Amino acid sequence: MVVGALLAVWRPPGPSLRSAILHFAAGVVFSVAAVEILPLIVHEHSPVVVALGFALGVALMLALRQLTRYLERRAHLRLTPAPGTVAAEAANATGQLPWGLLSAIGVDIFLDGLLLGIGFAAGAKEGTLLAVALAFELFSLGLATAVELQQEAFTKARTVGIVALLAGSLVVGAALGLNLLSHATGGLLVFVLSFGLAALLFLVTEELLAEAHSEDESAWLTAAFFVGFLLFLLLGMVA
């Protein structure tokens, strides 16, 4: 994520490149979910536990999206003072932290860390593949966050520092997920994996691809999704 921020402040990527990165990240995350996580869930034959975990995952992600939108609206209202006022001149000169937006991003990154911990709880290979997949997602998120902060007139150093602080929530989430779930077995592990599966699918369909589709589509941008899926499908087969 910090690497993405550094790239954004020194050499901002064009819209097409950012869309390609998001497509590729979505394909990678979807591949990890389908190839590594889903077979572990199906193998346990616990439909009731799977349904409960999956439903809770969907409900939490929907609630998180509503919270994100609410915080973004509040941040936008607070960061748009009346034109010509002293507050407007100060905001233009120094920039104001969009607390609502940054809080929502922090929650999303924490959840990514929790999913990473869940992946390593399922197995070393699953965790490693998920770590690589999330690395692409966080790289894209670092780009987007840095661009947003630059638009608010923050210095390059402060922008990178804020993104680095946000990235710390990934470590907290991963440590929490791994320590609480490293010894989980049976129904508890299936429940958590089902929860994580729902969160990963939501991440792909409602965040990564939705953001990627904000740009005009082309054949090579769409192909990036399938390249990401195929690459980690093959990697999972030979690892």
Secondary structure as UniProt FT lines:
FT   HELIX           2..10
FT   HELIX           15..32
FT   HELIX           33..37
FT   HELIX           38..44
FT   HELIX           47..78
FT   TURN            83..84
FT   HELIX           86..94
FT   HELIX           99..122
FT   HELIX           124..151
FT   TURN            152..153
FT   HELIX           156..181
FT   TURN            182..183
FT   HELIX           186..202
FT   HELIX           203..208
FT   HELIX           209..212
FT   TURN            213..214
FT   HELIX           219..238
//
